[in-house]
Amino acid sequence: MFGNQNMQEMMAKLQEMQGAVEESKKRLEAIYVKGESDDQRVRFVMNGNRVISDVRIDETLLASEHKVALERMIEQAFNKALENVNHINEGEMKNTAMGMFPGFGG
């Protein structure tokens, strides 16, 4: 009987955790970050769940002679956006975990 009650408590805690994670995902969906190439001619915007919502490319880069430069700028902008969103995402998940497990993460 004691084991069954313990299992029910664990299942309830698991459901609570799942709800907290879903709430975090909803909050992250509403947070937007951008990443730009060094010269700011290429820009990505993505939400906290790492979904790209906007890509902007300076029209002067669309000529075929700028292909290599454009590819480099796309890489820079995407990586900066991803770095920014990872920072926000990690903070949100840490806050969620700390809410579920006080003392988690130091």
Beta strands, then each sheet from edge to edge (+ up, - down):
strand 1: 32-36
strand 2: 42-47
strand 3: 52-57
sheet 1: 1+ 2- 3+
end
